[in-house]
Amino acid sequence: MVQHNVPVSDETLREVILTVFATDSRTASADFRVGVMYGIAHLAGVVDSLSKRDTAEELAKQVQGIRGVVNRIEAPGAPSPSRPINLDL
């Protein structure tokens, strides 16, 4: 029998990620914001350690259907989630 991959909606992927975060003891207490667009998860929020930031990214990457993760979670020692944009062209 041939199985065809049925695309999963971005909203469903977002809900799965939020459920994974809520049920994992390492991320359950964190207040993350999650958006998914075209299978790319966008993570934001503030945590108190790089390990929590990295854990959130790894958990999101493990969700079937996620094609990539943009990690903009702020943590001590993490790269700045905002980048200056030069509009002088």
PDB file with SEQRES, HELIX, SHEET and CRYST1 records, atoms N, CA, C and O in Angstrom:
SEQRES   1 A   89  MET VAL GLN HIS ASN VAL PRO VAL SER ASP GLU THR LEU          
SEQRES   2 A   89  ARG GLU VAL ILE LEU THR VAL PHE ALA THR ASP SER ARG          
SEQRES   3 A   89  THR ALA SER ALA ASP PHE ARG VAL GLY VAL MET TYR GLY          
SEQRES   4 A   89  ILE ALA HIS LEU ALA GLY VAL VAL ASP SER LEU SER LYS          
SEQRES   5 A   89  ARG ASP THR ALA GLU GLU LEU ALA LYS GLN VAL GLN GLY          
SEQRES   6 A   89  ILE ARG GLY VAL VAL ASN ARG ILE GLU ALA PRO GLY ALA          
SEQRES   7 A   89  PRO SER PRO SER ARG PRO ILE ASN LEU ASP LEU                  
HELIX    1 AA1 ASP A   10  THR A   23  1                                  14    
HELIX    2 AA2 LEU A   50  LYS A   61  1                                  12    
SHEET    1 AA1 3 PHE A  32  MET A  37  0                                        
SHEET    2 AA1 3 ILE A  40  VAL A  46 -1                                        
SHEET    3 AA1 3 GLY A  68  GLU A  74  1                                        
CRYST1    1.000    1.000    1.000  90.00  90.00  90.00 P 1           1          
ATOM      1  N   MET A   1       0.844  -1.179   0.000  1.00  0.00           N  
ATOM      2  CA  MET A   1       0.000   0.000   0.000  1.00  0.00           C  
ATOM      3  C   MET A   1       0.887   1.239   0.000  1.00  0.00           C  
ATOM      4  O   MET A   1       1.839   1.318   0.777  1.00  0.00           O  
ATOM      5  N   VAL A   2       0.589   2.193  -0.851  1.00  0.00           N  
ATOM      6  CA  VAL A   2       1.336   3.442  -0.936  1.00  0.00           C  
ATOM      7  C   VAL A   2       0.690   4.456  -0.006  1.00  0.00           C  
ATOM      8  O   VAL A   2      -0.519   4.683  -0.053  1.00  0.00           O  
ATOM      9  N   GLN A   3       1.520   5.065   0.846  1.00  0.00           N  
ATOM     10  CA  GLN A   3       1.017   6.102   1.735  1.00  0.00           C  
ATOM     11  C   GLN A   3       1.440   7.459   1.206  1.00  0.00           C  
ATOM     12  O   GLN A   3       2.597   7.658   0.833  1.00  0.00           O  
ATOM     13  N   HIS A   4       0.523   8.369   1.176  1.00  0.00           N  
ATOM     14  CA  HIS A   4       0.815   9.728   0.742  1.00  0.00           C  
ATOM     15  C   HIS A   4       0.880  10.620   1.971  1.00  0.00           C  
ATOM     16  O   HIS A   4       0.049  10.525   2.875  1.00  0.00           O  
ATOM     17  N   ASN A   5       1.880  11.485   1.987  1.00  0.00           N  
ATOM     18  CA  ASN A   5       1.988  12.430   3.097  1.00  0.00           C  
ATOM     19  C   ASN A   5       0.912  13.492   2.955  1.00  0.00           C  
ATOM     20  O   ASN A   5       0.850  14.209   1.957  1.00  0.00           O  
ATOM     21  N   VAL A   6       0.084  13.576   3.955  1.00  0.00           N  
ATOM     22  CA  VAL A   6      -0.961  14.587   3.967  1.00  0.00           C  
ATOM     23  C   VAL A   6      -0.400  15.815   4.662  1.00  0.00           C  
ATOM     24  O   VAL A   6       0.064  15.724   5.798  1.00  0.00           O  
ATOM     25  N   PRO A   7      -0.435  16.964   3.995  1.00  0.00           N  
ATOM     26  CA  PRO A   7       0.119  18.157   4.635  1.00  0.00           C  
ATOM     27  C   PRO A   7      -0.641  18.502   5.921  1.00  0.00           C  
ATOM     28  O   PRO A   7      -1.865  18.400   5.995  1.00  0.00           O  
ATOM     29  N   VAL A   8       0.125  18.909   6.914  1.00  0.00           N  
ATOM     30  CA  VAL A   8      -0.455  19.320   8.193  1.00  0.00           C  
ATOM     31  C   VAL A   8      -0.483  20.838   8.206  1.00  0.00           C  
ATOM     32  O   VAL A   8       0.481  21.483   7.793  1.00  0.00           O  
ATOM     33  N   SER A   9      -1.571  21.407   8.674  1.00  0.00           N  
ATOM     34  CA  SER A   9      -1.692  22.869   8.671  1.00  0.00           C  
ATOM     35  C   SER A   9      -0.714  23.497   9.665  1.00  0.00           C  
ATOM     36  O   SER A   9      -0.309  22.877  10.648  1.00  0.00           O  
ATOM     37  N   ASP A  10      -0.353  24.732   9.377  1.00  0.00           N  
ATOM     38  CA  ASP A  10       0.544  25.471  10.274  1.00  0.00           C  
ATOM     39  C   ASP A  10      -0.070  25.598  11.663  1.00  0.00           C  
ATOM     40  O   ASP A  10       0.637  25.508  12.666  1.00  0.00           O  
ATOM     41  N   GLU A  11      -1.373  25.805  11.725  1.00  0.00           N  
ATOM     42  CA  GLU A  11      -2.033  25.955  13.027  1.00  0.00           C  
ATOM     43  C   GLU A  11      -1.955  24.650  13.823  1.00  0.00           C  
ATOM     44  O   GLU A  11      -1.757  24.674  15.038  1.00  0.00           O  
ATOM     45  N   THR A  12      -2.110  23.519  13.146  1.00  0.00           N  
ATOM     46  CA  THR A  12      -1.985  22.228  13.828  1.00  0.00           C  
ATOM     47  C   THR A  12      -0.563  22.028  14.333  1.00  0.00           C  
ATOM     48  O   THR A  12      -0.366  21.575  15.461  1.00  0.00           O  
ATOM     49  N   LEU A  13       0.422  22.359  13.518  1.00  0.00           N  
ATOM     50  CA  LEU A  13       1.820  22.253  13.947  1.00  0.00           C  
ATOM     51  C   LEU A  13       2.087  23.139  15.161  1.00  0.00           C  
ATOM     52  O   LEU A  13       2.788  22.734  16.088  1.00  0.00           O  
ATOM     53  N   ARG A  14       1.533  24.333  15.152  1.00  0.00           N  
ATOM     54  CA  ARG A  14       1.693  25.257  16.282  1.00  0.00           C  
ATOM     55  C   ARG A  14       1.115  24.640  17.560  1.00  0.00           C  
ATOM     56  O   ARG A  14       1.742  24.687  18.618  1.00  0.00           O  
ATOM     57  N   GLU A  15      -0.071  24.069  17.454  1.00  0.00           N  
ATOM     58  CA  GLU A  15      -0.708  23.454  18.620  1.00  0.00           C  
ATOM     59  C   GLU A  15       0.099  22.268  19.138  1.00  0.00           C  
ATOM     60  O   GLU A  15       0.202  22.069  20.348  1.00  0.00           O  
ATOM     61  N   VAL A  16       0.672  21.479  18.232  1.00  0.00           N  
ATOM     62  CA  VAL A  16       1.501  20.347  18.647  1.00  0.00           C  
ATOM     63  C   VAL A  16       2.729  20.849  19.406  1.00  0.00           C  
ATOM     64  O   VAL A  16       3.075  20.305  20.455  1.00  0.00           O  
ATOM     65  N   ILE A  17       3.381  21.872  18.887  1.00  0.00           N  
ATOM     66  CA  ILE A  17       4.562  22.419  19.563  1.00  0.00           C  
ATOM     67  C   ILE A  17       4.190  22.948  20.947  1.00  0.00           C  
ATOM     68  O   ILE A  17       4.895  22.674  21.919  1.00  0.00           O  
ATOM     69  N   LEU A  18       3.110  23.690  21.048  1.00  0.00           N  
ATOM     70  CA  LEU A  18       2.683  24.215  22.352  1.00  0.00           C  
ATOM     71  C   LEU A  18       2.377  23.085  23.334  1.00  0.00           C  
ATOM     72  O   LEU A  18       2.680  23.196  24.522  1.00  0.00           O  
ATOM     73  N   THR A  19       1.779  22.000  22.841  1.00  0.00           N  
ATOM     74  CA  THR A  19       1.490  20.850  23.694  1.00  0.00           C  
ATOM     75  C   THR A  19       2.775  20.179  24.153  1.00  0.00           C  
ATOM     76  O   THR A  19       2.902  19.802  25.318  1.00  0.00           O  
ATOM     77  N   VAL A  20       3.725  20.031  23.240  1.00  0.00           N  
ATOM     78  CA  VAL A  20       5.028  19.442  23.601  1.00  0.00           C  
ATOM     79  C   VAL A  20       5.706  20.295  24.664  1.00  0.00           C  
ATOM     80  O   VAL A  20       6.227  19.760  25.643  1.00  0.00           O  
ATOM     81  N   PHE A  21       5.708  21.610  24.490  1.00  0.00           N  
ATOM     82  CA  PHE A  21       6.324  22.502  25.479  1.00  0.00           C  
ATOM     83  C   PHE A  21       5.625  22.378  26.836  1.00  0.00           C  
ATOM     84  O   PHE A  21       6.286  22.346  27.874  1.00  0.00           O  
ATOM     85  N   ALA A  22       4.302  22.307  26.828  1.00  0.00           N  
ATOM     86  CA  ALA A  22       3.536  22.260  28.078  1.00  0.00           C  
ATOM     87  C   ALA A  22       3.719  20.944  28.821  1.00  0.00           C  
ATOM     88  O   ALA A  22       3.597  20.904  30.045  1.00  0.00           O  
ATOM     89  N   THR A  23       4.011  19.870  28.098  1.00  0.00           N  
ATOM     90  CA  THR A  23       4.114  18.562  28.742  1.00  0.00           C  
ATOM     91  C   THR A  23       5.549  18.136  29.046  1.00  0.00           C  
ATOM     92  O   THR A  23       5.760  17.113  29.697  1.00  0.00           O  
ATOM     93  N   ASP A  24       6.523  18.893  28.592  1.00  0.00           N  
ATOM     94  CA  ASP A  24       7.922  18.585  28.882  1.00  0.00           C  
ATOM     95  C   ASP A  24       8.345  19.362  30.127  1.00  0.00           C  
ATOM     96  O   ASP A  24       8.193  20.583  30.179  1.00  0.00           O  
ATOM     97  N   SER A  25       8.870  18.665  31.120  1.00  0.00           N  
ATOM     98  CA  SER A  25       9.202  19.322  32.392  1.00  0.00           C  
ATOM     99  C   SER A  25      10.246  20.417  32.236  1.00  0.00           C  
ATOM    100  O   SER A  25      10.309  21.326  33.064  1.00  0.00           O  
ATOM    101  N   ARG A  26      11.064  20.350  31.195  1.00  0.00           N  
ATOM    102  CA  ARG A  26      12.113  21.355  30.991  1.00  0.00           C  
ATOM    103  C   ARG A  26      11.568  22.666  30.436  1.00  0.00           C  
ATOM    104  O   ARG A  26      12.210  23.708  30.573  1.00  0.00           O  
ATOM    105  N   THR A  27      10.400  22.630  29.815  1.00  0.00           N  
ATOM    106  CA  THR A  27       9.854  23.828  29.178  1.00  0.00           C  
ATOM    107  C   THR A  27       8.457  24.195  29.684  1.00  0.00           C  
ATOM    108  O   THR A  27       7.911  25.224  29.286  1.00  0.00           O  
ATOM    109  N   ALA A  28       7.882  23.379  30.542  1.00  0.00           N  
ATOM    110  CA  ALA A  28       6.495  23.579  30.968  1.00  0.00           C  
ATOM    111  C   ALA A  28       6.266  24.922  31.657  1.00  0.00           C  
ATOM    112  O   ALA A  28       5.191  25.506  31.520  1.00  0.00           O  
ATOM    113  N   SER A  29       7.246  25.414  32.388  1.00  0.00           N  
ATOM    114  CA  SER A  29       7.051  26.659  33.139  1.00  0.00           C  
ATOM    115  C   SER A  29       7.385  27.904  32.323  1.00  0.00           C  
ATOM    116  O   SER A  29       7.152  29.021  32.785  1.00  0.00           O  
ATOM    117  N   ALA A  30       7.922  27.733  31.133  1.00  0.00           N  
ATOM    118  CA  ALA A  30       8.316  28.885  30.312  1.00  0.00           C  
ATOM    119  C   ALA A  30       7.113  29.445  29.565  1.00  0.00           C  
ATOM    120  O   ALA A  30       6.156  28.729  29.270  1.00  0.00           O  
ATOM    121  N   ASP A  31       7.180  30.726  29.270  1.00  0.00           N  
ATOM    122  CA  ASP A  31       6.109  31.406  28.543  1.00  0.00           C  
ATOM    123  C   ASP A  31       6.601  31.688  27.121  1.00  0.00           C  
ATOM    124  O   ASP A  31       7.132  32.762  26.839  1.00  0.00           O  
ATOM    125  N   PHE A  32       6.416  30.714  26.237  1.00  0.00           N  
ATOM    126  CA  PHE A  32       6.872  30.856  24.866  1.00  0.00           C  
ATOM    127  C   PHE A  32       5.755  31.351  23.968  1.00  0.00           C  
ATOM    128  O   PHE A  32       4.576  31.082  24.198  1.00  0.00           O  
ATOM    129  N   ARG A  33       6.155  32.074  22.951  1.00  0.00           N  
ATOM    130  CA  ARG A  33       5.232  32.430  21.867  1.00  0.00           C  
ATOM    131  C   ARG A  33       5.679  31.616  20.664  1.00  0.00           C  
ATOM    132  O   ARG A  33       6.871  31.539  20.367  1.00  0.00           O  
ATOM    133  N   VAL A  34       4.738  31.018  19.984  1.00  0.00           N  
ATOM    134  CA  VAL A  34       5.043  30.142  18.862  1.00  0.00           C  
ATOM    135  C   VAL A  34       4.174  30.520  17.682  1.00  0.00           C  
ATOM    136  O   VAL A  34       2.961  30.691  17.807  1.00  0.00           O  
ATOM    137  N   GLY A  35       4.811  30.646  16.546  1.00  0.00           N  
ATOM    138  CA  GLY A  35       4.096  30.836  15.297  1.00  0.00           C  
ATOM    139  C   GLY A  35       4.663  29.866  14.281  1.00  0.00           C  
ATOM    140  O   GLY A  35       5.842  29.518  14.344  1.00  0.00           O  
ATOM    141  N   VAL A  36       3.843  29.429  13.350  1.00  0.00           N  
ATOM    142  CA  VAL A  36       4.319  28.536  12.295  1.00  0.00           C  
ATOM    143  C   VAL A  36       3.819  29.080  10.972  1.00  0.00           C  
ATOM    144  O   VAL A  36       2.632  29.365  10.813  1.00  0.00           O  
ATOM    145  N   MET A  37       4.736  29.223  10.023  1.00  0.00           N  
ATOM    146  CA  MET A  37       4.375  29.676   8.690  1.00  0.00           C  
ATOM    147  C   MET A  37       5.096  28.818   7.669  1.00  0.00           C  
ATOM    148  O   MET A  37       6.326  28.755   7.653  1.00  0.00           O  
ATOM    149  N   TYR A  38       4.331  28.160   6.822  1.00  0.00           N  
ATOM    150  CA  TYR A  38       4.883  27.271   5.789  1.00  0.00           C  
ATOM    151  C   TYR A  38       5.784  26.190   6.381  1.00  0.00           C  
ATOM    152  O   TYR A  38       6.787  25.806   5.779  1.00  0.00           O  
ATOM    153  N   GLY A  39       5.412  25.702   7.573  1.00  0.00           N  
ATOM    154  CA  GLY A  39       6.175  24.632   8.208  1.00  0.00           C  
ATOM    155  C   GLY A  39       7.406  25.082   8.964  1.00  0.00           C  
ATOM    156  O   GLY A  39       8.138  24.250   9.499  1.00  0.00           O  
ATOM    157  N   ILE A  40       7.649  26.385   9.019  1.00  0.00           N  
ATOM    158  CA  ILE A  40       8.781  26.936   9.765  1.00  0.00           C  
ATOM    159  C   ILE A  40       8.267  27.467  11.098  1.00  0.00           C  
ATOM    160  O   ILE A  40       7.405  28.346  11.130  1.00  0.00           O  
ATOM    161  N   ALA A  41       8.797  26.932  12.202  1.00  0.00           N  
ATOM    162  CA  ALA A  41       8.388  27.367  13.537  1.00  0.00           C  
ATOM    163  C   ALA A  41       9.194  28.592  13.939  1.00  0.00           C  
ATOM    164  O   ALA A  41      10.413  28.630  13.770  1.00  0.00           O  
ATOM    165  N   HIS A  42       8.505  29.585  14.469  1.00  0.00           N  
ATOM    166  CA  HIS A  42       9.135  30.809  14.968  1.00  0.00           C  
ATOM    167  C   HIS A  42       8.890  30.843  16.478  1.00  0.00           C  
ATOM    168  O   HIS A  42       7.749  30.929  16.933  1.00  0.00           O  
ATOM    169  N   LEU A  43       9.975  30.773  17.240  1.00  0.00           N  
ATOM    170  CA  LEU A  43       9.890  30.725  18.697  1.00  0.00           C  
ATOM    171  C   LEU A  43      10.336  32.054  19.287  1.00  0.00           C  
ATOM    172  O   LEU A  43      11.317  32.645  18.836  1.00  0.00           O  
ATOM    173  N   ALA A  44       9.608  32.522  20.303  1.00  0.00           N  
ATOM    174  CA  ALA A  44       9.973  33.755  20.993  1.00  0.00           C  
ATOM    175  C   ALA A  44       9.620  33.602  22.470  1.00  0.00           C  
ATOM    176  O   ALA A  44       8.871  32.706  22.859  1.00  0.00           O  
ATOM    177  N   GLY A  45      10.168  34.483  23.264  1.00  0.00           N  
ATOM    178  CA  GLY A  45       9.925  34.465  24.699  1.00  0.00           C  
ATOM    179  C   GLY A  45      11.219  34.784  25.429  1.00  0.00           C  
ATOM    180  O   GLY A  45      12.214  35.167  24.813  1.00  0.00           O  
ATOM    181  N   VAL A  46      11.195  34.625  26.731  1.00  0.00           N  
ATOM    182  CA  VAL A  46      12.373  34.892  27.559  1.00  0.00           C  
ATOM    183  C   VAL A  46      12.520  33.739  28.544  1.00  0.00           C  
ATOM    184  O   VAL A  46      11.562  33.357  29.216  1.00  0.00           O  
ATOM    185  N   VAL A  47      13.737  33.187  28.623  1.00  0.00           N  
ATOM    186  CA  VAL A  47      14.042  32.140  29.595  1.00  0.00           C  
ATOM    187  C   VAL A  47      15.306  32.516  30.354  1.00  0.00           C  
ATOM    188  O   VAL A  47      16.019  33.445  29.976  1.00  0.00           O  
ATOM    189  N   ASP A  48      15.573  31.778  31.434  1.00  0.00           N  
ATOM    190  CA  ASP A  48      16.698  32.133  32.293  1.00  0.00           C  
ATOM    191  C   ASP A  48      17.981  31.371  31.985  1.00  0.00           C  
ATOM    192  O   ASP A  48      18.978  31.550  32.683  1.00  0.00           O  
ATOM    193  N   SER A  49      17.981  30.512  30.942  1.00  0.00           N  
ATOM    194  CA  SER A  49      19.205  29.779  30.628  1.00  0.00           C  
ATOM    195  C   SER A  49      19.252  29.398  29.153  1.00  0.00           C  
ATOM    196  O   SER A  49      18.226  29.232  28.492  1.00  0.00           O  
ATOM    197  N   LEU A  50      20.481  29.268  28.667  1.00  0.00           N  
ATOM    198  CA  LEU A  50      20.672  28.813  27.289  1.00  0.00           C  
ATOM    199  C   LEU A  50      20.150  27.396  27.097  1.00  0.00           C  
ATOM    200  O   LEU A  50      19.668  27.057  26.016  1.00  0.00           O  
ATOM    201  N   SER A  51      20.239  26.568  28.129  1.00  0.00           N  
ATOM    202  CA  SER A  51      19.787  25.185  27.982  1.00  0.00           C  
ATOM    203  C   SER A  51      18.285  25.118  27.727  1.00  0.00           C  
ATOM    204  O   SER A  51      17.834  24.292  26.933  1.00  0.00           O  
ATOM    205  N   LYS A  52      17.501  25.973  28.388  1.00  0.00           N  
ATOM    206  CA  LYS A  52      16.050  25.993  28.127  1.00  0.00           C  
ATOM    207  C   LYS A  52      15.769  26.475  26.708  1.00  0.00           C  
ATOM    208  O   LYS A  52      14.877  25.963  26.031  1.00  0.00           O  
ATOM    209  N   ARG A  53      16.530  27.454  26.273  1.00  0.00           N  
ATOM    210  CA  ARG A  53      16.382  27.976  24.904  1.00  0.00           C  
ATOM    211  C   ARG A  53      16.682  26.874  23.892  1.00  0.00           C  
ATOM    212  O   ARG A  53      15.923  26.666  22.946  1.00  0.00           O  
ATOM    213  N   ASP A  54      17.790  26.175  24.097  1.00  0.00           N  
ATOM    214  CA  ASP A  54      18.190  25.107  23.186  1.00  0.00           C  
ATOM    215  C   ASP A  54      17.210  23.933  23.222  1.00  0.00           C  
ATOM    216  O   ASP A  54      16.914  23.331  22.190  1.00  0.00           O  
ATOM    217  N   THR A  55      16.712  23.617  24.412  1.00  0.00           N  
ATOM    218  CA  THR A  55      15.743  22.528  24.554  1.00  0.00           C  
ATOM    219  C   THR A  55      14.476  22.838  23.770  1.00  0.00           C  
ATOM    220  O   THR A  55      13.947  21.969  23.077  1.00  0.00           O  
ATOM    221  N   ALA A  56      13.989  24.061  23.872  1.00  0.00           N  
ATOM    222  CA  ALA A  56      12.782  24.444  23.137  1.00  0.00           C  
ATOM    223  C   ALA A  56      12.991  24.279  21.635  1.00  0.00           C  
ATOM    224  O   ALA A  56      12.114  23.776  20.933  1.00  0.00           O  
ATOM    225  N   GLU A  57      14.140  24.697  21.150  1.00  0.00           N  
ATOM    226  CA  GLU A  57      14.434  24.566  19.720  1.00  0.00           C  
ATOM    227  C   GLU A  57      14.468  23.096  19.300  1.00  0.00           C  
ATOM    228  O   GLU A  57      13.906  22.726  18.269  1.00  0.00           O  
ATOM    229  N   GLU A  58      15.130  22.265  20.100  1.00  0.00           N  
ATOM    230  CA  GLU A  58      15.229  20.839  19.761  1.00  0.00           C  
ATOM    231  C   GLU A  58      13.860  20.169  19.789  1.00  0.00           C  
ATOM    232  O   GLU A  58      13.556  19.351  18.922  1.00  0.00           O  
ATOM    233  N   LEU A  59      13.036  20.503  20.768  1.00  0.00           N  
ATOM    234  CA  LEU A  59      11.694  19.924  20.839  1.00  0.00           C  
ATOM    235  C   LEU A  59      10.867  20.310  19.619  1.00  0.00           C  
ATOM    236  O   LEU A  59      10.161  19.477  19.051  1.00  0.00           O  
ATOM    237  N   ALA A  60      10.957  21.570  19.221  1.00  0.00           N  
ATOM    238  CA  ALA A  60      10.194  22.030  18.053  1.00  0.00           C  
ATOM    239  C   ALA A  60      10.673  21.329  16.787  1.00  0.00           C  
ATOM    240  O   ALA A  60       9.863  20.972  15.932  1.00  0.00           O  
ATOM    241  N   LYS A  61      11.977  21.130  16.661  1.00  0.00           N  
ATOM    242  CA  LYS A  61      12.534  20.457  15.480  1.00  0.00           C  
ATOM    243  C   LYS A  61      12.055  19.012  15.363  1.00  0.00           C  
ATOM    244  O   LYS A  61      11.975  18.472  14.260  1.00  0.00           O  
ATOM    245  N   GLN A  62      11.738  18.387  16.491  1.00  0.00           N  
ATOM    246  CA  GLN A  62      11.322  16.985  16.491  1.00  0.00           C  
ATOM    247  C   GLN A  62       9.872  16.780  16.064  1.00  0.00           C  
ATOM    248  O   GLN A  62       9.455  15.648  15.816  1.00  0.00           O  
ATOM    249  N   VAL A  63       9.106  17.857  15.975  1.00  0.00           N  
ATOM    250  CA  VAL A  63       7.697  17.738  15.579  1.00  0.00           C  
ATOM    251  C   VAL A  63       7.630  17.411  14.094  1.00  0.00           C  
ATOM    252  O   VAL A  63       8.168  18.137  13.258  1.00  0.00           O  
ATOM    253  N   GLN A  64       6.961  16.308  13.780  1.00  0.00           N  
ATOM    254  CA  GLN A  64       6.858  15.882  12.390  1.00  0.00           C  
ATOM    255  C   GLN A  64       6.082  16.917  11.593  1.00  0.00           C  
ATOM    256  O   GLN A  64       4.977  17.306  11.971  1.00  0.00           O  
ATOM    257  N   GLY A  65       6.667  17.358  10.491  1.00  0.00           N  
ATOM    258  CA  GLY A  65       6.049  18.383   9.656  1.00  0.00           C  
ATOM    259  C   GLY A  65       6.749  19.726   9.754  1.00  0.00           C  
ATOM    260  O   GLY A  65       6.559  20.592   8.900  1.00  0.00           O  
ATOM    261  N   ILE A  66       7.561  19.905  10.796  1.00  0.00           N  
ATOM    262  CA  ILE A  66       8.324  21.147  10.937  1.00  0.00           C  
ATOM    263  C   ILE A  66       9.550  21.062  10.042  1.00  0.00           C  
ATOM    264  O   ILE A  66      10.337  20.120  10.138  1.00  0.00           O  
ATOM    265  N   ARG A  67       9.705  22.057   9.167  1.00  0.00           N  
ATOM    266  CA  ARG A  67      10.819  22.072   8.214  1.00  0.00           C  
ATOM    267  C   ARG A  67      12.022  22.851   8.717  1.00  0.00           C  
ATOM    268  O   ARG A  67      13.125  22.690   8.194  1.00  0.00           O  
ATOM    269  N   GLY A  68      11.826  23.693   9.728  1.00  0.00           N  
ATOM    270  CA  GLY A  68      12.908  24.493  10.281  1.00  0.00           C  
ATOM    271  C   GLY A  68      12.416  25.275  11.481  1.00  0.00           C  
ATOM    272  O   GLY A  68      11.215  25.360  11.736  1.00  0.00           O  
ATOM    273  N   VAL A  69      13.365  25.850  12.221  1.00  0.00           N  
ATOM    274  CA  VAL A  69      13.028  26.609  13.428  1.00  0.00           C  
ATOM    275  C   VAL A  69      13.814  27.913  13.438  1.00  0.00           C  
ATOM    276  O   VAL A  69      15.029  27.920  13.240  1.00  0.00           O  
ATOM    277  N   VAL A  70      13.110  29.010  13.668  1.00  0.00           N  
ATOM    278  CA  VAL A  70      13.731  30.308  13.888  1.00  0.00           C  
ATOM    279  C   VAL A  70      13.625  30.564  15.392  1.00  0.00           C  
ATOM    280  O   VAL A  70      12.531  30.761  15.920  1.00  0.00           O  
ATOM    281  N   ASN A  71      14.762  30.559  16.070  1.00  0.00           N  
ATOM    282  CA  ASN A  71      14.774  30.683  17.529  1.00  0.00           C  
ATOM    283  C   ASN A  71      15.105  32.115  17.918  1.00  0.00           C  
ATOM    284  O   ASN A  71      16.249  32.556  17.809  1.00  0.00           O  
ATOM    285  N   ARG A  72      14.098  32.825  18.368  1.00  0.00           N  
ATOM    286  CA  ARG A  72      14.275  34.202  18.844  1.00  0.00           C  
ATOM    287  C   ARG A  72      13.988  34.297  20.343  1.00  0.00           C  
ATOM    288  O   ARG A  72      13.575  35.343  20.844  1.00  0.00           O  
ATOM    289  N   ILE A  73      14.211  33.202  21.039  1.00  0.00           N  
ATOM    290  CA  ILE A  73      14.016  33.177  22.486  1.00  0.00           C  
ATOM    291  C   ILE A  73      15.202  33.879  23.138  1.00  0.00           C  
ATOM    292  O   ILE A  73      16.356  33.570  22.842  1.00  0.00           O  
ATOM    293  N   GLU A  74      14.911  34.812  24.014  1.00  0.00           N  
ATOM    294  CA  GLU A  74      15.958  35.552  24.712  1.00  0.00           C  
ATOM    295  C   GLU A  74      16.413  34.766  25.939  1.00  0.00           C  
ATOM    296  O   GLU A  74      15.601  34.259  26.713  1.00  0.00           O  
ATOM    297  N   ALA A  75      17.740  34.677  26.095  1.00  0.00           N  
ATOM    298  CA  ALA A  75      18.337  34.003  27.246  1.00  0.00           C  
ATOM    299  C   ALA A  75      19.699  34.628  27.498  1.00  0.00           C  
ATOM    300  O   ALA A  75      20.321  35.142  26.568  1.00  0.00           O  
ATOM    301  N   PRO A  76      20.179  34.594  28.749  1.00  0.00           N  
ATOM    302  CA  PRO A  76      21.510  35.132  29.025  1.00  0.00           C  
ATOM    303  C   PRO A  76      22.557  34.439  28.159  1.00  0.00           C  
ATOM    304  O   PRO A  76      22.639  33.211  28.135  1.00  0.00           O  
ATOM    305  N   GLY A  77      23.354  35.230  27.450  1.00  0.00           N  
ATOM    306  CA  GLY A  77      24.402  34.688  26.606  1.00  0.00           C  
ATOM    307  C   GLY A  77      23.975  34.317  25.196  1.00  0.00           C  
ATOM    308  O   GLY A  77      24.811  33.950  24.371  1.00  0.00           O  
ATOM    309  N   ALA A  78      22.684  34.409  24.913  1.00  0.00           N  
ATOM    310  CA  ALA A  78      22.188  34.073  23.571  1.00  0.00           C  
ATOM    311  C   ALA A  78      22.385  35.258  22.636  1.00  0.00           C  
ATOM    312  O   ALA A  78      22.426  36.405  23.081  1.00  0.00           O  
ATOM    313  N   PRO A  79      22.506  34.981  21.340  1.00  0.00           N  
ATOM    314  CA  PRO A  79      22.594  36.102  20.390  1.00  0.00           C  
ATOM    315  C   PRO A  79      21.319  36.939  20.441  1.00  0.00           C  
ATOM    316  O   PRO A  79      20.239  36.430  20.740  1.00  0.00           O  
ATOM    317  N   SER A  80      21.457  38.193  20.153  1.00  0.00           N  
ATOM    318  CA  SER A  80      20.306  39.093  20.180  1.00  0.00           C  
ATOM    319  C   SER A  80      19.282  38.654  19.147  1.00  0.00           C  
ATOM    320  O   SER A  80      19.634  38.415  17.992  1.00  0.00           O  
ATOM    321  N   PRO A  81      18.007  38.541  19.548  1.00  0.00           N  
ATOM    322  CA  PRO A  81      16.987  38.108  18.595  1.00  0.00           C  
ATOM    323  C   PRO A  81      16.621  39.183  17.577  1.00  0.00           C  
ATOM    324  O   PRO A  81      15.972  38.893  16.572  1.00  0.00           O  
ATOM    325  N   SER A  82      17.029  40.408  17.831  1.00  0.00           N  
ATOM    326  CA  SER A  82      16.712  41.467  16.869  1.00  0.00           C  
ATOM    327  C   SER A  82      17.979  41.870  16.138  1.00  0.00           C  
ATOM    328  O   SER A  82      19.070  41.896  16.708  1.00  0.00           O  
ATOM    329  N   ARG A  83      17.809  42.176  14.885  1.00  0.00           N  
ATOM    330  CA  ARG A  83      18.943  42.591  14.069  1.00  0.00           C  
ATOM    331  C   ARG A  83      18.614  43.932  13.451  1.00  0.00           C  
ATOM    332  O   ARG A  83      17.488  44.149  13.005  1.00  0.00           O  
ATOM    333  N   PRO A  84      19.585  44.838  13.418  1.00  0.00           N  
ATOM    334  CA  PRO A  84      19.332  46.127  12.763  1.00  0.00           C  
ATOM    335  C   PRO A  84      19.166  45.920  11.252  1.00  0.00           C  
ATOM    336  O   PRO A  84      19.829  45.080  10.643  1.00  0.00           O  
ATOM    337  N   ILE A  85      18.289  46.688  10.689  1.00  0.00           N  
ATOM    338  CA  ILE A  85      18.060  46.631   9.247  1.00  0.00           C  
ATOM    339  C   ILE A  85      18.478  47.945   8.634  1.00  0.00           C  
ATOM    340  O   ILE A  85      18.013  49.005   9.053  1.00  0.00           O  
ATOM    341  N   ASN A  86      19.348  47.889   7.647  1.00  0.00           N  
ATOM    342  CA  ASN A  86      19.790  49.098   6.958  1.00  0.00           C  
ATOM    343  C   ASN A  86      18.835  49.378   5.815  1.00  0.00           C  
ATOM    344  O   ASN A  86      18.759  48.609   4.856  1.00  0.00           O  
ATOM    345  N   LEU A  87      18.110  50.475   5.915  1.00  0.00           N  
ATOM    346  CA  LEU A  87      17.149  50.835   4.876  1.00  0.00           C  
ATOM    347  C   LEU A  87      17.729  51.828   3.869  1.00  0.00           C  
ATOM    348  O   LEU A  87      17.037  52.244   2.939  1.00  0.00           O  
ATOM    349  N   ASP A  88      18.999  52.210   4.051  1.00  0.00           N  
ATOM    350  CA  ASP A  88      19.651  53.127   3.091  1.00  0.00           C  
ATOM    351  C   ASP A  88      20.167  52.311   1.920  1.00  0.00           C  
ATOM    352  O   ASP A  88      21.247  51.724   1.990  1.00  0.00           O  
ATOM    353  N   LEU A  89      19.406  52.276   0.861  1.00  0.00           N  
ATOM    354  CA  LEU A  89      19.805  51.479  -0.301  1.00  0.00           C  
ATOM    355  C   LEU A  89      20.449  52.347  -1.366  1.00  0.00           C  
ATOM    356  O   LEU A  89      20.847  51.842  -2.416  1.00  0.00           O  
TER     357      LEU A  89                                                      
END                                                                             
